[in-house]
Amino acid sequence: MPVDQQDIHRDAVVADTHNDLLMAVSARPPKKWASFFRDQWLPQLVEGGVDVQVLPVFIDDAYRPEGALRQTLRMIECAHVLAEGNPDAVRLCRDGAEIDQALALGKIALVLAMESMPGVDASVELVSTMHRLGVRVASIAHWGRTALADGSGQDGTGSRLTSHGVEALQEMERLGMIFDVSHLGASGVGHVLELATRPVIATHSSARALRDHHRNLTDDQLRAIAAGGGVICVNFLAAFLTMDARAATVDHLVDHIEHIAGVAGIDHIGLGPDFMREVHVDLTPPCCEGFSYSEIDATAAIPGLEGPRGLPLVTEALLKHGFSDDEIVKIVGGNVVRLFRAELGQGRA
């Protein structure tokens, strides 16, 4: 990468809104959580120039329903332990001020998120508990059905949020948590956008106009999220970018970025890589049992973008496609950090 491209990436605040690394770290014995993160993941984040890393708590089917809350708490504890064990390099942040403090000190700002919330389910009062533990971003569904809403894999039901789902959205807004619409069914996304009084985020979703998959967002959804001040963070997973996942290139990714920027506006786009290949490989035997995804090839990745260290390639590709320096700064993290500064921790009485 030429020096000027390196400078742009290095000087920008780079935010990744979806990396499931907690799944891999928490699969180790607790005494190794901090060291495994330091040895395995921290070098990748540093090499990729990551400044803000959202850490989703995702609960495998093997833990549902009985063990979902226990595993949720275990993964949240893992995030705290790895942060406390690497105080020179990372900080777990609860609001915009803490993110800015971490960045000023040259540390990676970590933000806790929940994906689908199976540990909460209909016990919406636990949303407040998760907030107390540091969670600041959350979605309420994954592929299938929950007590709160249907995931995108259930689009055929045409269902909206349940009464508990509506209550969860209202509680998140009260607490100053950002609602994540990624994975939510199409009717559920519409319902959220009808009800939301604060900006929402799509932490890892691409453009359905370019790849017709239920996990991607339609142009109407993109416009509505942007109209409410939200941000759509593009998913890098090859299967969501093109039909032939094994042939995916960085140009396919940039196509989705260009499309979303054109529909939603340059101020409403970010990066939600969903780096699954390493996590998938790391959690297959002999390490751990029971990790799988239906419908998609989770191991197919864009060459060079198998993990965080490849993120400078995105900046390089954006420059080649004619994006200006200012536009790239917004895309790679500026828009997400602006949203976090405005919304995280800004609860209501």
C-alpha positions as CSV (number, residue, x, y, z in Angstrom):
1,M,0.0,0.0,0.0
2,P,1.5,3.4,-1.0
3,V,2.5,5.7,1.8
4,D,-0.5,8.1,1.4
5,Q,-2.9,5.2,1.6
6,Q,-1.2,4.0,4.8
7,D,-1.4,7.5,6.2
8,I,-5.2,7.8,5.6
9,H,-5.9,4.4,7.3
10,R,-3.5,5.1,10.2
11,D,-4.9,8.6,10.8
12,A,-8.5,7.6,10.6
13,V,-10.5,6.2,13.5
14,V,-11.2,2.7,12.3
15,A,-14.3,1.0,13.9
16,D,-15.3,-2.6,13.4
17,T,-18.9,-3.1,14.6
18,H,-18.9,-6.9,14.5
19,N,-16.1,-9.3,15.4
20,D,-17.1,-12.6,17.2
21,L,-13.7,-13.0,18.8
22,L,-15.3,-13.4,22.2
23,M,-16.6,-16.8,21.0
24,A,-13.0,-17.9,20.5
25,V,-11.5,-16.3,23.6
26,S,-14.2,-17.6,26.0
27,A,-13.8,-21.1,24.6
28,R,-10.4,-21.2,26.5
29,P,-10.0,-21.7,30.2
30,P,-10.7,-18.5,32.1
31,K,-7.1,-18.2,33.2
32,K,-6.1,-18.0,29.6
33,W,-8.6,-15.4,28.4
34,A,-6.4,-12.3,28.7
35,S,-3.3,-14.0,27.4
36,F,-5.0,-15.7,24.5
37,F,-6.6,-12.4,23.4
38,R,-3.2,-10.7,23.7
39,D,-1.4,-13.4,21.7
40,Q,-4.0,-14.3,19.1
41,W,-6.2,-11.2,18.5
42,L,-4.5,-8.1,19.7
43,P,-1.7,-8.2,17.1
44,Q,-4.4,-8.6,14.3
45,L,-6.4,-5.6,15.6
46,V,-3.2,-3.5,15.8
47,E,-2.0,-4.5,12.4
48,G,-5.4,-3.7,11.0
49,G,-5.5,-0.3,12.6
50,V,-8.6,-1.0,14.6
51,D,-9.4,1.8,17.1
52,V,-12.9,0.8,18.1
53,Q,-13.9,-2.8,18.4
54,V,-17.5,-3.9,19.1
55,L,-17.6,-7.3,20.9
56,P,-20.8,-9.1,20.3
57,V,-22.0,-11.8,22.7
58,F,-23.4,-14.6,20.6
59,I,-24.8,-17.7,22.2
60,D,-24.6,-21.0,20.2
61,D,-27.6,-23.2,19.9
62,A,-26.0,-25.8,22.2
63,Y,-26.5,-23.4,25.2
64,R,-30.1,-22.6,24.4
65,P,-32.4,-22.3,26.2
66,E,-31.3,-23.5,29.6
67,G,-27.7,-22.4,29.5
68,A,-28.1,-19.2,27.5
69,L,-28.0,-16.8,30.5
70,R,-25.1,-18.5,32.0
71,Q,-23.1,-18.4,28.8
72,T,-24.1,-14.8,28.2
73,L,-22.7,-13.8,31.6
74,R,-19.6,-15.9,31.0
75,M,-18.8,-14.1,27.8
76,I,-19.4,-10.7,29.3
77,E,-17.1,-11.7,32.1
78,C,-14.6,-12.8,29.5
79,A,-14.7,-9.3,27.9
80,H,-14.0,-7.7,31.3
81,V,-11.2,-10.1,32.1
82,L,-9.4,-9.6,28.7
83,A,-9.7,-5.8,29.1
84,E,-8.5,-5.8,32.7
85,G,-5.6,-8.2,31.7
86,N,-4.5,-5.9,28.9
87,P,-4.8,-2.4,30.3
88,D,-2.0,-1.0,28.3
89,A,-3.7,-1.9,25.0
90,V,-7.5,-1.9,25.4
91,R,-10.3,-0.4,27.4
92,L,-13.9,-1.5,27.8
93,C,-15.9,1.6,27.2
94,R,-19.5,2.5,28.2
95,D,-20.0,5.9,26.6
96,G,-18.5,8.3,24.1
97,A,-16.3,10.1,26.6
98,E,-14.7,6.8,27.6
99,I,-14.1,6.0,23.9
100,D,-12.5,9.3,23.4
101,Q,-10.3,8.8,26.4
102,A,-9.2,5.4,25.2
103,L,-8.4,6.8,21.7
104,A,-6.4,9.7,23.2
105,L,-4.3,7.2,25.1
106,G,-3.7,5.1,22.0
107,K,-5.8,2.2,23.3
108,I,-8.4,0.2,21.4
109,A,-11.9,1.1,22.7
110,L,-13.9,-2.1,23.2
111,V,-17.8,-1.8,23.2
112,L,-19.9,-4.7,24.4
113,A,-22.8,-5.9,22.4
114,M,-25.4,-8.6,22.5
115,E,-26.6,-10.6,19.5
116,S,-30.2,-11.8,19.8
117,M,-30.2,-11.8,23.6
118,P,-31.3,-15.4,24.3
119,G,-30.2,-15.0,27.8
120,V,-32.8,-12.3,28.3
121,D,-35.7,-13.6,26.2
122,A,-39.0,-12.4,27.7
123,S,-37.4,-11.2,31.0
124,V,-37.0,-7.7,29.7
125,E,-36.0,-6.4,33.1
126,L,-32.6,-8.1,32.5
127,V,-31.9,-5.6,29.7
128,S,-31.1,-3.2,32.6
129,T,-28.9,-5.8,34.2
130,M,-26.9,-6.2,30.9
131,H,-26.6,-2.4,30.7
132,R,-25.2,-2.4,34.3
133,L,-22.6,-5.0,33.1
134,G,-21.5,-2.7,30.3
135,V,-23.5,-3.8,27.2
136,R,-24.3,-0.8,25.0
137,V,-25.5,-2.3,21.7
138,A,-28.0,-5.2,21.2
139,S,-30.2,-7.0,18.7
140,I,-33.2,-9.1,19.6
141,A,-33.1,-11.9,17.0
142,H,-30.8,-14.0,14.9
143,W,-31.8,-16.5,12.2
144,G,-34.9,-17.9,13.9
145,R,-37.6,-17.0,16.4
146,T,-37.2,-15.5,19.8
147,A,-39.6,-14.3,22.5
148,L,-38.9,-10.8,21.2
149,A,-39.0,-11.0,17.4
150,D,-38.4,-13.2,14.4
151,G,-35.0,-13.3,12.7
152,S,-34.5,-12.7,9.0
153,G,-34.6,-16.5,8.4
154,Q,-38.3,-16.3,9.3
155,D,-39.3,-13.5,7.0
156,G,-42.1,-15.7,5.6
157,T,-44.1,-15.2,8.8
158,G,-44.4,-11.4,8.2
159,S,-44.2,-10.9,12.0
160,R,-43.5,-7.7,13.9
161,L,-41.9,-7.4,17.3
162,T,-43.7,-9.1,20.2
163,S,-45.0,-7.1,23.1
164,H,-41.8,-8.1,24.9
165,G,-39.7,-6.9,21.9
166,V,-41.4,-3.5,21.9
167,E,-40.7,-3.3,25.7
168,A,-37.0,-4.2,25.1
169,L,-36.7,-1.5,22.4
170,Q,-38.2,1.1,24.8
171,E,-36.0,0.0,27.6
172,M,-32.8,0.2,25.5
173,E,-33.7,3.7,24.5
174,R,-34.3,4.6,28.1
175,L,-31.0,3.3,29.1
176,G,-28.9,4.7,26.3
177,M,-28.3,1.5,24.4
178,I,-28.2,1.4,20.6
179,F,-30.7,-1.0,19.0
180,D,-29.2,-3.2,16.3
181,V,-31.4,-4.3,13.4
182,S,-29.0,-6.8,11.9
183,H,-30.5,-10.3,11.7
184,L,-34.0,-8.9,12.4
185,G,-36.8,-10.0,10.1
186,A,-38.0,-7.5,7.4
187,S,-41.3,-6.8,9.2
188,G,-39.5,-6.5,12.5
189,V,-37.1,-3.9,11.0
190,G,-40.1,-1.9,9.8
191,H,-41.7,-2.1,13.2
192,V,-38.6,-0.9,14.9
193,L,-38.2,2.0,12.5
194,E,-41.9,3.0,13.2
195,L,-41.3,3.0,17.0
196,A,-37.7,4.1,17.4
197,T,-37.2,7.6,18.8
198,R,-33.4,7.3,18.6
199,P,-31.0,6.3,15.8
200,V,-30.5,2.5,15.3
201,I,-27.5,0.6,13.8
202,A,-27.1,-2.3,11.5
203,T,-23.9,-3.8,12.8
204,H,-23.3,-6.2,10.0
205,S,-25.6,-6.0,7.0
206,S,-25.1,-5.5,3.3
207,A,-27.2,-4.4,0.4
208,R,-30.1,-6.7,-0.7
209,A,-30.2,-5.0,-4.1
210,L,-26.8,-6.5,-4.9
211,R,-27.2,-9.8,-3.2
212,D,-30.7,-11.0,-2.6
213,H,-30.3,-12.7,0.8
214,H,-32.6,-12.3,3.7
215,R,-29.7,-11.1,5.9
216,N,-29.2,-8.0,3.7
217,L,-31.2,-4.8,3.8
218,T,-33.4,-3.4,1.1
219,D,-33.0,0.1,-0.2
220,D,-36.2,1.2,1.6
221,Q,-34.7,-0.1,4.9
222,L,-31.4,1.7,4.2
223,R,-33.2,5.0,3.6
224,A,-35.3,4.6,6.7
225,I,-32.3,3.8,8.9
226,A,-30.5,6.8,7.6
227,A,-33.5,9.1,8.0
228,G,-33.5,8.3,11.7
229,G,-29.8,9.2,12.0
230,G,-28.6,5.6,12.1
231,V,-25.6,3.8,10.5
232,I,-25.4,0.7,8.3
233,C,-22.2,-1.2,8.7
234,V,-21.4,-3.4,5.7
235,N,-20.9,-7.1,6.3
236,F,-17.7,-8.6,4.6
237,L,-18.9,-12.2,4.7
238,A,-18.5,-13.4,1.2
239,A,-21.8,-15.3,1.1
240,F,-23.7,-12.0,1.7
241,L,-21.8,-10.1,-1.0
242,T,-22.2,-12.4,-4.0
243,M,-23.9,-15.6,-5.0
244,D,-20.5,-17.3,-5.7
245,A,-18.9,-16.8,-2.2
246,R,-15.7,-18.6,-3.3
247,A,-15.1,-16.0,-6.0
248,A,-15.7,-12.9,-3.8
249,T,-13.2,-10.1,-4.1
250,V,-12.7,-6.7,-2.4
251,D,-14.4,-5.2,-5.4
252,H,-17.7,-6.9,-4.4
253,L,-17.4,-5.4,-1.0
254,V,-16.8,-1.9,-2.4
255,D,-19.8,-2.4,-4.7
256,H,-22.0,-2.8,-1.5
257,I,-20.3,0.2,0.1
258,E,-20.9,2.3,-3.0
259,H,-24.5,1.2,-3.2
260,I,-25.3,1.9,0.5
261,A,-23.5,5.2,0.4
262,G,-25.6,6.1,-2.7
263,V,-28.9,5.1,-1.1
264,A,-28.4,6.1,2.5
265,G,-25.8,8.8,2.2
266,I,-22.1,8.9,3.0
267,D,-22.8,9.9,6.6
268,H,-24.7,6.7,7.3
269,I,-22.3,3.9,6.4
270,G,-19.7,2.0,8.4
271,L,-17.8,-1.4,8.5
272,G,-19.2,-4.5,10.2
273,P,-16.8,-7.2,8.9
274,D,-18.2,-10.3,10.7
275,F,-14.8,-12.0,10.3
276,M,-16.1,-15.5,10.6
277,R,-13.4,-17.7,9.0
278,E,-10.9,-17.6,11.9
279,V,-13.6,-18.0,14.5
280,H,-15.2,-20.8,12.6
281,V,-11.9,-22.7,12.3
282,D,-10.9,-21.9,15.9
283,L,-14.2,-23.4,17.3
284,T,-14.2,-26.6,15.3
285,P,-12.8,-29.8,16.8
286,P,-10.5,-30.5,18.5
287,C,-11.2,-27.2,20.3
288,C,-15.0,-27.1,20.6
289,E,-18.0,-28.9,19.4
290,G,-21.3,-27.7,18.0
291,F,-20.3,-24.7,15.9
292,S,-22.1,-24.5,12.5
293,Y,-24.1,-22.2,10.2
294,S,-26.8,-23.3,7.9
295,E,-27.5,-21.7,4.5
296,I,-24.1,-20.1,4.0
297,D,-20.5,-21.0,3.7
298,A,-19.0,-19.2,6.8
299,T,-15.4,-20.2,5.8
300,A,-15.5,-18.4,2.5
301,A,-13.7,-15.1,2.7
302,I,-12.4,-12.3,0.5
303,P,-8.7,-12.9,-0.1
304,G,-6.7,-10.8,2.3
305,L,-9.8,-10.0,4.4
306,E,-9.9,-13.2,6.4
307,G,-9.4,-11.2,9.6
308,P,-8.8,-7.7,11.0
309,R,-5.2,-7.3,9.8
310,G,-6.6,-7.0,6.2
311,L,-8.6,-3.8,6.9
312,P,-6.1,-1.5,5.3
313,L,-7.0,-3.2,2.0
314,V,-10.5,-1.7,2.3
315,T,-9.0,1.8,2.5
316,E,-6.8,1.0,-0.5
317,A,-9.8,-0.3,-2.5
318,L,-12.0,2.7,-1.6
319,L,-9.3,5.1,-2.9
320,K,-9.0,3.1,-6.1
321,H,-12.8,3.4,-6.6
322,G,-12.6,7.2,-6.3
323,F,-13.7,7.9,-2.7
324,S,-12.2,11.0,-1.2
325,D,-10.1,11.0,1.9
326,D,-12.9,12.6,3.9
327,E,-15.4,10.0,2.7
328,I,-13.1,7.2,3.6
329,V,-12.6,8.6,7.1
330,K,-16.4,8.5,7.5
331,I,-16.8,5.0,6.1
332,V,-14.0,3.3,8.1
333,G,-15.1,4.5,11.4
334,G,-16.0,8.2,11.6
335,N,-19.8,7.7,11.2
336,V,-19.9,4.9,13.8
337,V,-17.9,6.9,16.4
338,R,-20.1,9.9,15.8
339,L,-23.1,7.7,16.6
340,F,-21.5,6.2,19.7
341,R,-20.5,9.6,21.0
342,A,-24.1,10.9,20.6
343,E,-26.0,7.9,21.9
344,L,-24.0,5.5,24.1
345,G,-24.9,6.0,27.8
346,Q,-27.3,8.8,27.0
347,G,-30.2,7.4,29.0
348,R,-33.4,9.0,30.0
349,A,-34.9,9.3,33.4
